[in-house]
Amino acid sequence: MARFQIDARARRAIDRFNAVMQPELDRLVRRCAGAPVAEVRAELAKVWGANAGKALPEPWLTDWAASISRGKRVVLR
């Protein structure tokens, strides 16, 4: 199976996005840990959309909301 290669330009764009988005996700964990998944999901969708310009697709939206609800940090790579 061939491995997908990301070129240097795309890697820089991903790194810039992650540098902006990771602190937002970390704040969301601090603010929403222990909250119901549905509430976290709505907040995550709002934060992601405001920064990415488009919706976070399923299943990531629900999976990440469940992790944040449990107080677990979502780490972008």
PDB file of N, H, CA, C and O in Angstrom:
ATOM      1  N   MET A   1       0.838  -1.168   0.000  1.00  0.00           N
ATOM      2  CA  MET A   1       0.000   0.000   0.000  1.00  0.00           C
ATOM      3  C   MET A   1       0.892   1.243   0.000  1.00  0.00           C
ATOM      4  O   MET A   1       1.828   1.340   0.794  1.00  0.00           O
ATOM      5  N   ALA A   2       0.605   2.175  -0.877  1.00  0.00           N
ATOM      6  H   ALA A   2      -0.155   2.096  -1.522  1.00  0.00           H
ATOM      7  CA  ALA A   2       1.384   3.417  -0.957  1.00  0.00           C
ATOM      8  C   ALA A   2       1.003   4.342   0.183  1.00  0.00           C
ATOM      9  O   ALA A   2      -0.156   4.403   0.596  1.00  0.00           O
ATOM     10  N   ARG A   3       1.972   5.042   0.672  1.00  0.00           N
ATOM     11  H   ARG A   3       2.913   4.993   0.337  1.00  0.00           H
ATOM     12  CA  ARG A   3       1.753   6.012   1.738  1.00  0.00           C
ATOM     13  C   ARG A   3       1.513   7.382   1.135  1.00  0.00           C
ATOM     14  O   ARG A   3       2.193   7.776   0.187  1.00  0.00           O
ATOM     15  N   PHE A   4       0.553   8.108   1.680  1.00  0.00           N
ATOM     16  H   PHE A   4       0.001   7.788   2.450  1.00  0.00           H
ATOM     17  CA  PHE A   4       0.243   9.448   1.209  1.00  0.00           C
ATOM     18  C   PHE A   4       1.345  10.395   1.663  1.00  0.00           C
ATOM     19  O   PHE A   4       1.713  10.409   2.838  1.00  0.00           O
ATOM     20  N   GLN A   5       1.868  11.186   0.734  1.00  0.00           N
ATOM     21  H   GLN A   5       1.569  11.175  -0.220  1.00  0.00           H
ATOM     22  CA  GLN A   5       2.926  12.143   1.044  1.00  0.00           C
ATOM     23  C   GLN A   5       2.369  13.565   1.003  1.00  0.00           C
ATOM     24  O   GLN A   5       1.682  13.942   0.053  1.00  0.00           O
ATOM     25  N   ILE A   6       2.664  14.336   2.018  1.00  0.00           N
ATOM     26  H   ILE A   6       3.222  14.030   2.789  1.00  0.00           H
ATOM     27  CA  ILE A   6       2.259  15.731   2.073  1.00  0.00           C
ATOM     28  C   ILE A   6       3.469  16.577   1.706  1.00  0.00           C
ATOM     29  O   ILE A   6       4.536  16.437   2.304  1.00  0.00           O
ATOM     30  N   ASP A   7       3.300  17.457   0.719  1.00  0.00           N
ATOM     31  H   ASP A   7       2.433  17.570   0.233  1.00  0.00           H
ATOM     32  CA  ASP A   7       4.436  18.288   0.319  1.00  0.00           C
ATOM     33  C   ASP A   7       4.684  19.389   1.360  1.00  0.00           C
ATOM     34  O   ASP A   7       3.858  19.618   2.244  1.00  0.00           O
ATOM     35  N   ALA A   8       5.824  20.059   1.242  1.00  0.00           N
ATOM     36  H   ALA A   8       6.495  19.873   0.524  1.00  0.00           H
ATOM     37  CA  ALA A   8       6.253  21.047   2.240  1.00  0.00           C
ATOM     38  C   ALA A   8       5.252  22.193   2.365  1.00  0.00           C
ATOM     39  O   ALA A   8       4.985  22.661   3.472  1.00  0.00           O
ATOM     40  N   ARG A   9       4.704  22.640   1.260  1.00  0.00           N
ATOM     41  H   ARG A   9       4.920  22.259   0.361  1.00  0.00           H
ATOM     42  CA  ARG A   9       3.737  23.747   1.306  1.00  0.00           C
ATOM     43  C   ARG A   9       2.474  23.353   2.073  1.00  0.00           C
ATOM     44  O   ARG A   9       1.982  24.119   2.902  1.00  0.00           O
ATOM     45  N   ALA A  10       1.961  22.174   1.799  1.00  0.00           N
ATOM     46  H   ALA A  10       2.361  21.552   1.126  1.00  0.00           H
ATOM     47  CA  ALA A  10       0.774  21.686   2.501  1.00  0.00           C
ATOM     48  C   ALA A  10       1.085  21.482   3.979  1.00  0.00           C
ATOM     49  O   ALA A  10       0.250  21.797   4.827  1.00  0.00           O
ATOM     50  N   ARG A  11       2.263  20.965   4.306  1.00  0.00           N
ATOM     51  H   ARG A  11       2.942  20.709   3.617  1.00  0.00           H
ATOM     52  CA  ARG A  11       2.656  20.747   5.703  1.00  0.00           C
ATOM     53  C   ARG A  11       2.690  22.072   6.455  1.00  0.00           C
ATOM     54  O   ARG A  11       2.248  22.140   7.602  1.00  0.00           O
ATOM     55  N   ARG A  12       3.214  23.142   5.817  1.00  0.00           N
ATOM     56  H   ARG A  12       3.573  23.087   4.885  1.00  0.00           H
ATOM     57  CA  ARG A  12       3.253  24.456   6.473  1.00  0.00           C
ATOM     58  C   ARG A  12       1.843  24.969   6.731  1.00  0.00           C
ATOM     59  O   ARG A  12       1.582  25.543   7.789  1.00  0.00           O
ATOM     60  N   ALA A  13       0.933  24.773   5.787  1.00  0.00           N
ATOM     61  H   ALA A  13       1.145  24.307   4.928  1.00  0.00           H
ATOM     62  CA  ALA A  13      -0.460  25.198   5.966  1.00  0.00           C
ATOM     63  C   ALA A  13      -1.121  24.433   7.106  1.00  0.00           C
ATOM     64  O   ALA A  13      -1.841  25.021   7.914  1.00  0.00           O
ATOM     65  N   ILE A  14      -0.883  23.147   7.175  1.00  0.00           N
ATOM     66  H   ILE A  14      -0.299  22.670   6.519  1.00  0.00           H
ATOM     67  CA  ILE A  14      -1.426  22.324   8.263  1.00  0.00           C
ATOM     68  C   ILE A  14      -0.856  22.784   9.599  1.00  0.00           C
ATOM     69  O   ILE A  14      -1.591  22.920  10.578  1.00  0.00           O
ATOM     70  N   ASP A  15       0.441  23.021   9.640  1.00  0.00           N
ATOM     71  H   ASP A  15       1.038  22.910   8.845  1.00  0.00           H
ATOM     72  CA  ASP A  15       1.076  23.465  10.882  1.00  0.00           C
ATOM     73  C   ASP A  15       0.530  24.819  11.339  1.00  0.00           C
ATOM     74  O   ASP A  15       0.321  25.030  12.533  1.00  0.00           O
ATOM     75  N   ARG A  16       0.298  25.738  10.395  1.00  0.00           N
ATOM     76  H   ARG A  16       0.468  25.566   9.424  1.00  0.00           H
ATOM     77  CA  ARG A  16      -0.267  27.050  10.756  1.00  0.00           C
ATOM     78  C   ARG A  16      -1.676  26.899  11.311  1.00  0.00           C
ATOM     79  O   ARG A  16      -2.029  27.533  12.305  1.00  0.00           O
ATOM     80  N   PHE A  17      -2.486  26.052  10.663  1.00  0.00           N
ATOM     81  H   PHE A  17      -2.199  25.536   9.856  1.00  0.00           H
ATOM     82  CA  PHE A  17      -3.841  25.822  11.145  1.00  0.00           C
ATOM     83  C   PHE A  17      -3.811  25.201  12.539  1.00  0.00           C
ATOM     84  O   PHE A  17      -4.550  25.629  13.425  1.00  0.00           O
ATOM     85  N   ASN A  18      -2.966  24.200  12.736  1.00  0.00           N
ATOM     86  H   ASN A  18      -2.366  23.852  12.016  1.00  0.00           H
ATOM     87  CA  ASN A  18      -2.867  23.550  14.041  1.00  0.00           C
ATOM     88  C   ASN A  18      -2.413  24.518  15.123  1.00  0.00           C
ATOM     89  O   ASN A  18      -2.867  24.423  16.264  1.00  0.00           O
ATOM     90  N   ALA A  19      -1.524  25.449  14.784  1.00  0.00           N
ATOM     91  H   ALA A  19      -1.155  25.526  13.858  1.00  0.00           H
ATOM     92  CA  ALA A  19      -1.040  26.431  15.754  1.00  0.00           C
ATOM     93  C   ALA A  19      -2.170  27.341  16.223  1.00  0.00           C
ATOM     94  O   ALA A  19      -2.155  27.806  17.363  1.00  0.00           O
ATOM     95  N   VAL A  20      -3.132  27.594  15.375  1.00  0.00           N
ATOM     96  H   VAL A  20      -3.144  27.216  14.449  1.00  0.00           H
ATOM     97  CA  VAL A  20      -4.293  28.410  15.745  1.00  0.00           C
ATOM     98  C   VAL A  20      -5.340  27.551  16.452  1.00  0.00           C
ATOM     99  O   VAL A  20      -5.918  27.970  17.455  1.00  0.00           O
ATOM    100  N   MET A  21      -5.579  26.372  15.935  1.00  0.00           N
ATOM    101  H   MET A  21      -5.109  26.032  15.121  1.00  0.00           H
ATOM    102  CA  MET A  21      -6.689  25.552  16.421  1.00  0.00           C
ATOM    103  C   MET A  21      -6.405  24.814  17.722  1.00  0.00           C
ATOM    104  O   MET A  21      -7.315  24.627  18.529  1.00  0.00           O
ATOM    105  N   GLN A  22      -5.162  24.390  17.944  1.00  0.00           N
ATOM    106  H   GLN A  22      -4.422  24.542  17.288  1.00  0.00           H
ATOM    107  CA  GLN A  22      -4.872  23.617  19.160  1.00  0.00           C
ATOM    108  C   GLN A  22      -5.197  24.399  20.436  1.00  0.00           C
ATOM    109  O   GLN A  22      -5.812  23.835  21.341  1.00  0.00           O
ATOM    110  N   PRO A  23      -4.808  25.678  20.544  1.00  0.00           N
ATOM    111  CA  PRO A  23      -5.199  26.415  21.750  1.00  0.00           C
ATOM    112  C   PRO A  23      -6.716  26.541  21.909  1.00  0.00           C
ATOM    113  O   PRO A  23      -7.226  26.550  23.030  1.00  0.00           O
ATOM    114  N   GLU A  24      -7.432  26.637  20.794  1.00  0.00           N
ATOM    115  H   GLU A  24      -7.018  26.629  19.883  1.00  0.00           H
ATOM    116  CA  GLU A  24      -8.898  26.689  20.857  1.00  0.00           C
ATOM    117  C   GLU A  24      -9.460  25.384  21.415  1.00  0.00           C
ATOM    118  O   GLU A  24     -10.364  25.399  22.250  1.00  0.00           O
ATOM    119  N   LEU A  25      -8.924  24.259  20.952  1.00  0.00           N
ATOM    120  H   LEU A  25      -8.189  24.247  20.274  1.00  0.00           H
ATOM    121  CA  LEU A  25      -9.378  22.960  21.469  1.00  0.00           C
ATOM    122  C   LEU A  25      -9.023  22.804  22.943  1.00  0.00           C
ATOM    123  O   LEU A  25      -9.812  22.262  23.718  1.00  0.00           O
ATOM    124  N   ASP A  26      -7.848  23.273  23.332  1.00  0.00           N
ATOM    125  H   ASP A  26      -7.208  23.713  22.703  1.00  0.00           H
ATOM    126  CA  ASP A  26      -7.441  23.181  24.732  1.00  0.00           C
ATOM    127  C   ASP A  26      -8.363  24.011  25.629  1.00  0.00           C
ATOM    128  O   ASP A  26      -8.724  23.575  26.722  1.00  0.00           O
ATOM    129  N   ARG A  27      -8.743  25.208  25.167  1.00  0.00           N
ATOM    130  H   ARG A  27      -8.450  25.562  24.279  1.00  0.00           H
ATOM    131  CA  ARG A  27      -9.690  26.034  25.934  1.00  0.00           C
ATOM    132  C   ARG A  27     -11.038  25.344  26.043  1.00  0.00           C
ATOM    133  O   ARG A  27     -11.704  25.418  27.075  1.00  0.00           O
ATOM    134  N   LEU A  28     -11.433  24.678  24.976  1.00  0.00           N
ATOM    135  H   LEU A  28     -10.892  24.618  24.137  1.00  0.00           H
ATOM    136  CA  LEU A  28     -12.705  23.961  24.978  1.00  0.00           C
ATOM    137  C   LEU A  28     -12.697  22.838  26.006  1.00  0.00           C
ATOM    138  O   LEU A  28     -13.703  22.610  26.679  1.00  0.00           O
ATOM    139  N   VAL A  29     -11.580  22.137  26.136  1.00  0.00           N
ATOM    140  H   VAL A  29     -10.764  22.322  25.590  1.00  0.00           H
ATOM    141  CA  VAL A  29     -11.479  21.079  27.152  1.00  0.00           C
ATOM    142  C   VAL A  29     -11.633  21.678  28.545  1.00  0.00           C
ATOM    143  O   VAL A  29     -12.378  21.152  29.372  1.00  0.00           O
ATOM    144  N   ARG A  30     -10.937  22.766  28.801  1.00  0.00           N
ATOM    145  H   ARG A  30     -10.332  23.194  28.129  1.00  0.00           H
ATOM    146  CA  ARG A  30     -11.032  23.397  30.131  1.00  0.00           C
ATOM    147  C   ARG A  30     -12.443  23.895  30.414  1.00  0.00           C
ATOM    148  O   ARG A  30     -12.924  23.805  31.544  1.00  0.00           O
ATOM    149  N   ARG A  31     -13.106  24.419  29.388  1.00  0.00           N
ATOM    150  H   ARG A  31     -12.715  24.492  28.470  1.00  0.00           H
ATOM    151  CA  ARG A  31     -14.428  25.006  29.567  1.00  0.00           C
ATOM    152  C   ARG A  31     -15.545  23.957  29.596  1.00  0.00           C
ATOM    153  O   ARG A  31     -16.546  24.146  30.288  1.00  0.00           O
ATOM    154  N   CYS A  32     -15.388  22.859  28.861  1.00  0.00           N
ATOM    155  H   CYS A  32     -14.575  22.705  28.299  1.00  0.00           H
ATOM    156  CA  CYS A  32     -16.507  21.937  28.655  1.00  0.00           C
ATOM    157  C   CYS A  32     -16.327  20.549  29.271  1.00  0.00           C
ATOM    158  O   CYS A  32     -17.221  19.711  29.153  1.00  0.00           O
ATOM    159  N   ALA A  33     -15.204  20.290  29.918  1.00  0.00           N
ATOM    160  H   ALA A  33     -14.478  20.971  30.014  1.00  0.00           H
ATOM    161  CA  ALA A  33     -15.025  18.972  30.547  1.00  0.00           C
ATOM    162  C   ALA A  33     -16.167  18.729  31.524  1.00  0.00           C
ATOM    163  O   ALA A  33     -16.470  19.574  32.366  1.00  0.00           O
ATOM    164  N   GLY A  34     -16.788  17.583  31.404  1.00  0.00           N
ATOM    165  H   GLY A  34     -16.542  16.896  30.720  1.00  0.00           H
ATOM    166  CA  GLY A  34     -17.895  17.218  32.284  1.00  0.00           C
ATOM    167  C   GLY A  34     -19.263  17.614  31.755  1.00  0.00           C
ATOM    168  O   GLY A  34     -20.283  17.205  32.311  1.00  0.00           O
ATOM    169  N   ALA A  35     -19.300  18.400  30.698  1.00  0.00           N
ATOM    170  H   ALA A  35     -18.472  18.733  30.246  1.00  0.00           H
ATOM    171  CA  ALA A  35     -20.570  18.812  30.099  1.00  0.00           C
ATOM    172  C   ALA A  35     -21.133  17.676  29.243  1.00  0.00           C
ATOM    173  O   ALA A  35     -20.384  16.800  28.808  1.00  0.00           O
ATOM    174  N   PRO A  36     -22.428  17.685  29.002  1.00  0.00           N
ATOM    175  CA  PRO A  36     -23.022  16.661  28.132  1.00  0.00           C
ATOM    176  C   PRO A  36     -22.418  16.709  26.723  1.00  0.00           C
ATOM    177  O   PRO A  36     -22.082  17.782  26.221  1.00  0.00           O
ATOM    178  N   VAL A  37     -22.285  15.553  26.102  1.00  0.00           N
ATOM    179  H   VAL A  37     -22.558  14.681  26.509  1.00  0.00           H
ATOM    180  CA  VAL A  37     -21.669  15.456  24.786  1.00  0.00           C
ATOM    181  C   VAL A  37     -22.391  16.350  23.777  1.00  0.00           C
ATOM    182  O   VAL A  37     -21.735  16.990  22.956  1.00  0.00           O
ATOM    183  N   ALA A  38     -23.703  16.409  23.817  1.00  0.00           N
ATOM    184  H   ALA A  38     -24.236  15.890  24.484  1.00  0.00           H
ATOM    185  CA  ALA A  38     -24.457  17.231  22.865  1.00  0.00           C
ATOM    186  C   ALA A  38     -24.069  18.705  22.994  1.00  0.00           C
ATOM    187  O   ALA A  38     -23.954  19.407  21.989  1.00  0.00           O
ATOM    188  N   GLU A  39     -23.871  19.170  24.216  1.00  0.00           N
ATOM    189  H   GLU A  39     -23.965  18.600  25.033  1.00  0.00           H
ATOM    190  CA  GLU A  39     -23.471  20.559  24.446  1.00  0.00           C
ATOM    191  C   GLU A  39     -22.047  20.799  23.924  1.00  0.00           C
ATOM    192  O   GLU A  39     -21.780  21.805  23.268  1.00  0.00           O
ATOM    193  N   VAL A  40     -21.150  19.873  24.222  1.00  0.00           N
ATOM    194  H   VAL A  40     -21.367  19.055  24.755  1.00  0.00           H
ATOM    195  CA  VAL A  40     -19.764  19.988  23.760  1.00  0.00           C
ATOM    196  C   VAL A  40     -19.729  19.940  22.234  1.00  0.00           C
ATOM    197  O   VAL A  40     -18.983  20.685  21.599  1.00  0.00           O
ATOM    198  N   ARG A  41     -20.530  19.073  21.661  1.00  0.00           N
ATOM    199  H   ARG A  41     -21.137  18.468  22.177  1.00  0.00           H
ATOM    200  CA  ARG A  41     -20.583  18.928  20.205  1.00  0.00           C
ATOM    201  C   ARG A  41     -20.960  20.248  19.557  1.00  0.00           C
ATOM    202  O   ARG A  41     -20.349  20.648  18.566  1.00  0.00           O
ATOM    203  N   ALA A  42     -21.962  20.932  20.105  1.00  0.00           N
ATOM    204  H   ALA A  42     -22.458  20.607  20.910  1.00  0.00           H
ATOM    205  CA  ALA A  42     -22.388  22.220  19.560  1.00  0.00           C
ATOM    206  C   ALA A  42     -21.273  23.261  19.674  1.00  0.00           C
ATOM    207  O   ALA A  42     -21.030  24.013  18.730  1.00  0.00           O
ATOM    208  N   GLU A  43     -20.599  23.309  20.814  1.00  0.00           N
ATOM    209  H   GLU A  43     -20.796  22.698  21.580  1.00  0.00           H
ATOM    210  CA  GLU A  43     -19.499  24.259  21.010  1.00  0.00           C
ATOM    211  C   GLU A  43     -18.324  23.952  20.087  1.00  0.00           C
ATOM    212  O   GLU A  43     -17.735  24.859  19.499  1.00  0.00           O
ATOM    213  N   LEU A  44     -17.987  22.673  19.965  1.00  0.00           N
ATOM    214  H   LEU A  44     -18.465  21.936  20.443  1.00  0.00           H
ATOM    215  CA  LEU A  44     -16.893  22.262  19.093  1.00  0.00           C
ATOM    216  C   LEU A  44     -17.205  22.632  17.645  1.00  0.00           C
ATOM    217  O   LEU A  44     -16.336  23.139  16.936  1.00  0.00           O
ATOM    218  N   ALA A  45     -18.418  22.385  17.207  1.00  0.00           N
ATOM    219  H   ALA A  45     -19.124  21.972  17.783  1.00  0.00           H
ATOM    220  CA  ALA A  45     -18.811  22.723  15.839  1.00  0.00           C
ATOM    221  C   ALA A  45     -18.673  24.218  15.596  1.00  0.00           C
ATOM    222  O   ALA A  45     -18.219  24.638  14.532  1.00  0.00           O
ATOM    223  N   LYS A  46     -19.063  25.020  16.578  1.00  0.00           N
ATOM    224  H   LYS A  46     -19.432  24.679  17.443  1.00  0.00           H
ATOM    225  CA  LYS A  46     -18.976  26.467  16.437  1.00  0.00           C
ATOM    226  C   LYS A  46     -17.520  26.929  16.360  1.00  0.00           C
ATOM    227  O   LYS A  46     -17.164  27.724  15.489  1.00  0.00           O
ATOM    228  N   VAL A  47     -16.679  26.431  17.272  1.00  0.00           N
ATOM    229  H   VAL A  47     -16.968  25.786  17.979  1.00  0.00           H
ATOM    230  CA  VAL A  47     -15.271  26.820  17.306  1.00  0.00           C
ATOM    231  C   VAL A  47     -14.558  26.359  16.041  1.00  0.00           C
ATOM    232  O   VAL A  47     -13.795  27.118  15.445  1.00  0.00           O
ATOM    233  N   TRP A  48     -14.804  25.125  15.634  1.00  0.00           N
ATOM    234  H   TRP A  48     -15.424  24.508  16.118  1.00  0.00           H
ATOM    235  CA  TRP A  48     -14.136  24.595  14.441  1.00  0.00           C
ATOM    236  C   TRP A  48     -14.554  25.393  13.207  1.00  0.00           C
ATOM    237  O   TRP A  48     -13.705  25.794  12.410  1.00  0.00           O
ATOM    238  N   GLY A  49     -15.847  25.623  13.048  1.00  0.00           N
ATOM    239  H   GLY A  49     -16.536  25.297  13.696  1.00  0.00           H
ATOM    240  CA  GLY A  49     -16.341  26.359  11.896  1.00  0.00           C
ATOM    241  C   GLY A  49     -15.792  27.772  11.818  1.00  0.00           C
ATOM    242  O   GLY A  49     -15.487  28.265  10.732  1.00  0.00           O
ATOM    243  N   ALA A  50     -15.664  28.429  12.974  1.00  0.00           N
ATOM    244  H   ALA A  50     -15.912  28.028  13.856  1.00  0.00           H
ATOM    245  CA  ALA A  50     -15.143  29.794  13.004  1.00  0.00           C
ATOM    246  C   ALA A  50     -13.680  29.842  12.577  1.00  0.00           C
ATOM    247  O   ALA A  50     -13.241  30.847  12.018  1.00  0.00           O
ATOM    248  N   ASN A  51     -12.925  28.790  12.824  1.00  0.00           N
ATOM    249  H   ASN A  51     -13.282  27.974  13.277  1.00  0.00           H
ATOM    250  CA  ASN A  51     -11.501  28.773  12.501  1.00  0.00           C
ATOM    251  C   ASN A  51     -11.192  28.098  11.170  1.00  0.00           C
ATOM    252  O   ASN A  51     -10.270  28.508  10.465  1.00  0.00           O
ATOM    253  N   ALA A  52     -11.948  27.080  10.826  1.00  0.00           N
ATOM    254  H   ALA A  52     -12.697  26.746  11.399  1.00  0.00           H
ATOM    255  CA  ALA A  52     -11.668  26.327   9.603  1.00  0.00           C
ATOM    256  C   ALA A  52     -12.478  26.821   8.411  1.00  0.00           C
ATOM    257  O   ALA A  52     -12.117  26.582   7.258  1.00  0.00           O
ATOM    258  N   GLY A  53     -13.563  27.504   8.696  1.00  0.00           N
ATOM    259  H   GLY A  53     -13.856  27.699   9.632  1.00  0.00           H
ATOM    260  CA  GLY A  53     -14.398  27.977   7.603  1.00  0.00           C
ATOM    261  C   GLY A  53     -15.340  26.928   7.046  1.00  0.00           C
ATOM    262  O   GLY A  53     -16.075  27.184   6.091  1.00  0.00           O
ATOM    263  N   LYS A  54     -15.316  25.752   7.643  1.00  0.00           N
ATOM    264  H   LYS A  54     -14.719  25.545   8.418  1.00  0.00           H
ATOM    265  CA  LYS A  54     -16.248  24.701   7.243  1.00  0.00           C
ATOM    266  C   LYS A  54     -16.428  23.754   8.422  1.00  0.00           C
ATOM    267  O   LYS A  54     -15.683  23.806   9.401  1.00  0.00           O
ATOM    268  N   ALA A  55     -17.426  22.893   8.309  1.00  0.00           N
ATOM    269  H   ALA A  55     -18.030  22.851   7.514  1.00  0.00           H
ATOM    270  CA  ALA A  55     -17.793  22.009   9.415  1.00  0.00           C
ATOM    271  C   ALA A  55     -16.777  20.889   9.614  1.00  0.00           C
ATOM    272  O   ALA A  55     -16.176  20.400   8.657  1.00  0.00           O
ATOM    273  N   LEU A  56     -16.597  20.496  10.856  1.00  0.00           N
ATOM    274  H   LEU A  56     -17.084  20.893  11.633  1.00  0.00           H
ATOM    275  CA  LEU A  56     -15.803  19.313  11.189  1.00  0.00           C
ATOM    276  C   LEU A  56     -16.676  18.100  10.879  1.00  0.00           C
ATOM    277  O   LEU A  56     -17.756  17.963  11.455  1.00  0.00           O
ATOM    278  N   PRO A  57     -16.238  17.221   9.987  1.00  0.00           N
ATOM    279  CA  PRO A  57     -17.085  16.107   9.578  1.00  0.00           C
ATOM    280  C   PRO A  57     -17.216  15.027  10.656  1.00  0.00           C
ATOM    281  O   PRO A  57     -16.385  14.895  11.554  1.00  0.00           O
ATOM    282  N   GLU A  58     -18.291  14.272  10.520  1.00  0.00           N
ATOM    283  H   GLU A  58     -18.966  14.379   9.790  1.00  0.00           H
ATOM    284  CA  GLU A  58     -18.459  13.070  11.331  1.00  0.00           C
ATOM    285  C   GLU A  58     -17.494  12.029  10.800  1.00  0.00           C
ATOM    286  O   GLU A  58     -17.203  12.057   9.604  1.00  0.00           O
ATOM    287  N   PRO A  59     -16.989  11.133  11.586  1.00  0.00           N
ATOM    288  CA  PRO A  59     -17.294  10.918  12.993  1.00  0.00           C
ATOM    289  C   PRO A  59     -16.443  11.749  13.943  1.00  0.00           C
ATOM    290  O   PRO A  59     -16.597  11.640  15.160  1.00  0.00           O
ATOM    291  N   TRP A  60     -15.541  12.583  13.409  1.00  0.00           N
ATOM    292  H   TRP A  60     -15.415  12.671  12.421  1.00  0.00           H
ATOM    293  CA  TRP A  60     -14.644  13.333  14.287  1.00  0.00           C
ATOM    294  C   TRP A  60     -15.400  14.255  15.238  1.00  0.00           C
ATOM    295  O   TRP A  60     -15.047  14.354  16.413  1.00  0.00           O
ATOM    296  N   LEU A  61     -16.430  14.926  14.742  1.00  0.00           N
ATOM    297  H   LEU A  61     -16.716  14.845  13.787  1.00  0.00           H
ATOM    298  CA  LEU A  61     -17.164  15.867  15.580  1.00  0.00           C
ATOM    299  C   LEU A  61     -17.694  15.182  16.834  1.00  0.00           C
ATOM    300  O   LEU A  61     -17.469  15.667  17.943  1.00  0.00           O
ATOM    301  N   THR A  62     -18.379  14.087  16.676  1.00  0.00           N
ATOM    302  H   THR A  62     -18.561  13.693  15.775  1.00  0.00           H
ATOM    303  CA  THR A  62     -18.956  13.388  17.831  1.00  0.00           C
ATOM    304  C   THR A  62     -17.879  12.713  18.670  1.00  0.00           C
ATOM    305  O   THR A  62     -17.945  12.758  19.899  1.00  0.00           O
ATOM    306  N   ASP A  63     -16.893  12.091  18.038  1.00  0.00           N
ATOM    307  H   ASP A  63     -16.839  12.054  17.040  1.00  0.00           H
ATOM    308  CA  ASP A  63     -15.820  11.423  18.792  1.00  0.00           C
ATOM    309  C   ASP A  63     -15.027  12.421  19.623  1.00  0.00           C
ATOM    310  O   ASP A  63     -14.754  12.173  20.797  1.00  0.00           O
ATOM    311  N   TRP A  64     -14.654  13.552  19.019  1.00  0.00           N
ATOM    312  H   TRP A  64     -14.876  13.753  18.065  1.00  0.00           H
ATOM    313  CA  TRP A  64     -13.883  14.557  19.749  1.00  0.00           C
ATOM    314  C   TRP A  64     -14.727  15.188  20.849  1.00  0.00           C
ATOM    315  O   TRP A  64     -14.215  15.473  21.931  1.00  0.00           O
ATOM    316  N   ALA A  65     -16.011  15.411  20.589  1.00  0.00           N
ATOM    317  H   ALA A  65     -16.428  15.180  19.710  1.00  0.00           H
ATOM    318  CA  ALA A  65     -16.897  15.973  21.615  1.00  0.00           C
ATOM    319  C   ALA A  65     -16.988  15.030  22.811  1.00  0.00           C
ATOM    320  O   ALA A  65     -16.986  15.481  23.956  1.00  0.00           O
ATOM    321  N   ALA A  66     -17.067  13.743  22.559  1.00  0.00           N
ATOM    322  H   ALA A  66     -17.069  13.376  21.628  1.00  0.00           H
ATOM    323  CA  ALA A  66     -17.122  12.765  23.652  1.00  0.00           C
ATOM    324  C   ALA A  66     -15.819  12.787  24.450  1.00  0.00           C
ATOM    325  O   ALA A  66     -15.846  12.716  25.679  1.00  0.00           O
ATOM    326  N   SER A  67     -14.692  12.884  23.772  1.00  0.00           N
ATOM    327  H   SER A  67     -14.669  12.942  22.774  1.00  0.00           H
ATOM    328  CA  SER A  67     -13.400  12.957  24.473  1.00  0.00           C
ATOM    329  C   SER A  67     -13.309  14.215  25.320  1.00  0.00           C
ATOM    330  O   SER A  67     -12.899  14.160  26.479  1.00  0.00           O
ATOM    331  N   ILE A  68     -13.688  15.340  24.750  1.00  0.00           N
ATOM    332  H   ILE A  68     -14.022  15.386  23.809  1.00  0.00           H
ATOM    333  CA  ILE A  68     -13.641  16.603  25.483  1.00  0.00           C
ATOM    334  C   ILE A  68     -14.575  16.547  26.677  1.00  0.00           C
ATOM    335  O   ILE A  68     -14.230  17.035  27.753  1.00  0.00           O
ATOM    336  N   SER A  69     -15.742  15.967  26.509  1.00  0.00           N
ATOM    337  H   SER A  69     -16.023  15.571  25.635  1.00  0.00           H
ATOM    338  CA  SER A  69     -16.691  15.820  27.617  1.00  0.00           C
ATOM    339  C   SER A  69     -16.079  15.026  28.766  1.00  0.00           C
ATOM    340  O   SER A  69     -16.354  15.297  29.935  1.00  0.00           O
ATOM    341  N   ARG A  70     -15.245  14.041  28.423  1.00  0.00           N
ATOM    342  H   ARG A  70     -15.021  13.821  27.473  1.00  0.00           H
ATOM    343  CA  ARG A  70     -14.564  13.237  29.455  1.00  0.00           C
ATOM    344  C   ARG A  70     -13.335  13.939  30.014  1.00  0.00           C
ATOM    345  O   ARG A  70     -12.670  13.410  30.905  1.00  0.00           O
ATOM    346  N   GLY A  71     -13.024  15.139  29.493  1.00  0.00           N
ATOM    347  H   GLY A  71     -13.564  15.569  28.769  1.00  0.00           H
ATOM    348  CA  GLY A  71     -11.875  15.892  29.975  1.00  0.00           C
ATOM    349  C   GLY A  71     -10.581  15.511  29.298  1.00  0.00           C
ATOM    350  O   GLY A  71      -9.504  15.855  29.786  1.00  0.00           O
ATOM    351  N   LYS A  72     -10.660  14.812  28.192  1.00  0.00           N
ATOM    352  H   LYS A  72     -11.534  14.532  27.795  1.00  0.00           H
ATOM    353  CA  LYS A  72      -9.452  14.382  27.466  1.00  0.00           C
ATOM    354  C   LYS A  72      -9.126  15.392  26.369  1.00  0.00           C
ATOM    355  O   LYS A  72     -10.014  15.886  25.674  1.00  0.00           O
ATOM    356  N   ARG A  73      -7.868  15.679  26.233  1.00  0.00           N
ATOM    357  H   ARG A  73      -7.147  15.277  26.797  1.00  0.00           H
ATOM    358  CA  ARG A  73      -7.359  16.633  25.261  1.00  0.00           C
ATOM    359  C   ARG A  73      -7.325  15.999  23.871  1.00  0.00           C
ATOM    360  O   ARG A  73      -6.864  14.870  23.702  1.00  0.00           O
ATOM    361  N   VAL A  74      -7.811  16.732  22.894  1.00  0.00           N
ATOM    362  H   VAL A  74      -8.185  17.649  23.031  1.00  0.00           H
ATOM    363  CA  VAL A  74      -7.726  16.332  21.478  1.00  0.00           C
ATOM    364  C   VAL A  74      -6.466  16.995  20.936  1.00  0.00           C
ATOM    365  O   VAL A  74      -6.308  18.211  21.047  1.00  0.00           O
ATOM    366  N   VAL A  75      -5.574  16.209  20.353  1.00  0.00           N
ATOM    367  H   VAL A  75      -5.703  15.222  20.262  1.00  0.00           H
ATOM    368  CA  VAL A  75      -4.307  16.735  19.848  1.00  0.00           C
ATOM    369  C   VAL A  75      -4.280  16.642  18.331  1.00  0.00           C
ATOM    370  O   VAL A  75      -4.431  15.563  17.759  1.00  0.00           O
ATOM    371  N   LEU A  76      -4.087  17.785  17.692  1.00  0.00           N
ATOM    372  H   LEU A  76      -3.965  18.662  18.157  1.00  0.00           H
ATOM    373  CA  LEU A  76      -3.962  17.835  16.240  1.00  0.00           C
ATOM    374  C   LEU A  76      -2.521  17.500  15.877  1.00  0.00           C
ATOM    375  O   LEU A  76      -1.597  17.860  16.606  1.00  0.00           O
ATOM    376  N   ARG A  77      -2.328  16.823  14.768  1.00  0.00           N
ATOM    377  H   ARG A  77      -3.079  16.531  14.176  1.00  0.00           H
ATOM    378  CA  ARG A  77      -0.977  16.455  14.314  1.00  0.00           C
ATOM    379  C   ARG A  77      -0.745  16.896  12.911  1.00  0.00           C
ATOM    380  O   ARG A  77       0.334  16.673  12.364  1.00  0.00           O
TER     381      ARG A  77
END
